[in-house]
């Protein structure tokens, strides 16, 4: 009875999910029609293209290419990077991972150059997903941890949830189940804290997967059942819950229940216009084979084969690995260049500090000297040198932070440096006036003392 109720709920949810998707598309279409600002229109186009990809894939491509063209025409780099990401998503969905990776790397370079941290985090996360997809789990973890670090810096809680969930999934693939459990639990706890239903549901499914791999089938099934209400609220993921439950029932020999849930997972994917996962096709094949349904078994065997063939071929996998290798080499070169730049900057700061120290020492030496007479022009000359040295020191010190704050815009950087110079000049004039006064007074004392000595000598001679 409980199984029938769950199946009925899943069927009702499928209708609710479709309605929710249509409502979301309608609202995005209305926003796009009313929006006049090009930059906002580009972002809306990408969001709408993503929604179309789930329900109306024929509309997704033209819209995102329009967003890319407009971004390039008006020079909106953030929009260009986001559009490239979306086109990469489309290529990945169609099974062309190497082309998707090429576009991702283009977007990555734009985001790196302009310090667009949100886009950079997304690039790194998707690259981690692709590495995970070809079984390079260790490299996938590197990219996902980099992505998570940026999300934590931005305090981007929803994306931190996703990162923890994905990292838990990679550890699950590595069969390091303790780590998988820790990161999945972190994702679940944070998702509960911020009421993020999609990640709550997927975290529960992943906890079920971890228990399934541990041989705890009853516990796994309970987690899968617990995920259903959150999947209903989120509007996606029901096919995954259904497939997971079907897998447990197959493992425990309950073929009828397994077939019911597998058929339901298939119906959800077909209604959403999604490709059939090879695991689902294989499961349906083995169920029908076990039940003696030869025709159905052959049908689903062909379905599973077609789904596998539509994935990465050996040639595409090699192309993807070559692109990833080239990118890793580029990242290493960037890291070396950054290290060298930091070392050079450290040395430049030291040289500037030494120059300031020497100039201050010379001025103070002559100011405090009891026997050397110094002209005013000498003070002016060393004052200008000191001003230049201090300005250069400040410039060297703040330059990396200034580049990030101004996004490398020369006009803004120049304005900031002019402002700093405008603040330093009055301070310099006051110090110069003060030092000149000290020098003049000191020179008077030296001349007066010399005159007294001369007078004393003349009087003594007389």
CORCORVEN-V971869 format. One record per backbone hydrogen bond with DSSP energy under -0.5 kcal/mol. CO is the residue of the C=O (numbers start at 1). NH is the residue of the N-H. If there is no record, write none. Layout:
BEGIN
CO_NH, CO_NH
END
This chain:
BEGIN
1_5, 2_6, 3_7, 4_8, 5_9, 6_10, 7_11, 8_12, 9_13, 10_14, 11_15, 12_16, 13_17, 14_18, 15_19, 16_20, 17_21, 18_22, 19_23, 20_24, 21_25, 22_26, 23_27, 24_28, 25_29, 26_30, 27_31, 28_32, 29_33, 30_34, 31_35, 37_41, 38_42, 39_43, 40_44, 41_45, 42_46, 43_47, 44_48, 45_49, 46_50, 47_51, 48_52, 49_53, 50_54, 51_54, 51_55, 52_56, 56_59, 56_60, 57_61, 59_63, 60_64, 61_65, 62_66, 63_67, 64_68, 65_69, 66_70, 67_71, 68_72, 69_73, 70_74, 71_75, 71_76, 75_77, 76_80, 77_81, 78_82, 79_83, 80_84, 81_85, 82_86, 83_87, 84_88, 85_89, 86_90, 87_91, 88_92, 89_93, 90_94, 91_96, 92_95, 95_97, 96_100, 97_101, 98_102, 99_103, 100_104, 101_105, 102_106, 103_107, 104_108, 105_109, 106_110, 107_111, 108_112, 109_113, 110_114, 111_115, 111_116, 112_115, 115_117, 116_120, 117_121, 118_122, 119_123, 120_124, 121_125, 122_126, 123_127, 124_128, 125_129, 126_130, 127_131, 128_132, 129_133, 130_134, 131_136, 132_135, 135_137, 136_140, 137_141, 138_142, 139_143, 140_144, 141_145, 142_146, 143_147, 144_148, 145_149, 146_150, 147_151, 148_152, 149_153, 150_154, 151_156, 152_155, 155_157, 156_160, 157_161, 158_162, 159_163, 160_164, 161_165, 162_166, 163_167, 164_168, 165_169, 166_170, 167_171, 168_172, 169_173, 170_174, 171_176, 172_175, 175_177, 176_180, 177_181, 178_182, 179_183, 180_184, 181_185, 182_186, 183_187, 184_188, 185_189, 186_190, 187_191, 188_192, 189_193, 190_194, 191_195, 191_196, 192_195, 195_197, 196_200, 197_201, 198_202, 199_203, 200_204, 201_205, 202_206, 203_207, 204_208, 205_209, 206_210, 207_211, 208_212, 209_213, 210_214, 211_216, 212_215, 215_217, 216_220, 217_221, 218_222, 219_223, 220_224, 221_225, 222_226, 223_227, 224_228, 225_228, 226_230, 227_231, 228_232, 229_233, 230_234, 231_235, 231_236, 237_241, 238_242, 239_243, 240_244, 241_245, 242_246, 243_247, 244_248, 245_249, 246_250, 247_251, 248_252, 249_254, 250_253, 253_255, 254_258, 255_259, 256_260, 257_261, 258_262, 259_263, 260_264, 261_265, 262_266, 263_267, 264_268, 265_269, 266_270, 267_271, 268_272, 269_274, 270_273, 277_280, 277_281, 278_282, 279_283, 280_284, 281_285, 282_286, 283_287, 284_288, 285_289, 286_290, 287_291, 288_292, 288_293, 289_292, 292_294, 293_297, 294_298, 295_299, 296_300, 297_301, 298_302, 299_303, 300_304, 301_305, 302_306, 303_307, 304_308, 305_309, 306_310, 308_311, 313_317, 314_318, 315_319, 316_320, 317_321, 318_322, 319_323, 320_324, 321_325, 322_326, 323_327, 324_328, 325_329, 326_330, 327_331, 328_332, 329_333, 330_334, 331_335, 332_336, 333_337, 334_338, 335_339, 336_340, 337_341, 338_342, 339_343, 340_344, 341_345, 342_346, 343_347, 344_348, 345_349, 346_350, 347_351, 348_352, 349_353, 350_354, 351_355, 352_356, 353_357, 354_358, 355_359, 356_360, 357_361, 358_362, 359_363, 360_364, 361_365, 362_366, 363_367, 364_368, 365_369, 371_373, 375_378, 375_379, 376_380, 377_381, 378_382, 379_383, 380_384, 381_385, 382_386, 383_387, 384_388, 385_389, 386_390, 387_391, 388_392, 389_393, 390_394, 391_395, 392_396, 393_397, 394_398, 395_399, 398_402, 399_403, 400_404, 401_405, 402_406, 403_407, 403_408, 404_407, 406_409, 408_410, 409_413, 410_414, 411_415, 412_416, 413_417, 414_418, 415_419, 416_420, 417_421, 418_422, 419_423, 420_424, 421_425, 422_426, 423_427, 424_428, 425_429, 426_430, 427_431, 428_432, 429_433, 430_434, 431_435, 432_436, 433_437, 434_438, 435_439, 436_440, 437_441, 438_442, 439_443, 440_444, 441_445, 442_446, 443_447, 444_448, 445_449, 446_450, 447_451, 448_452, 449_453, 450_454, 451_455, 452_456, 453_457, 454_458, 455_459, 456_460, 457_461, 458_462
END
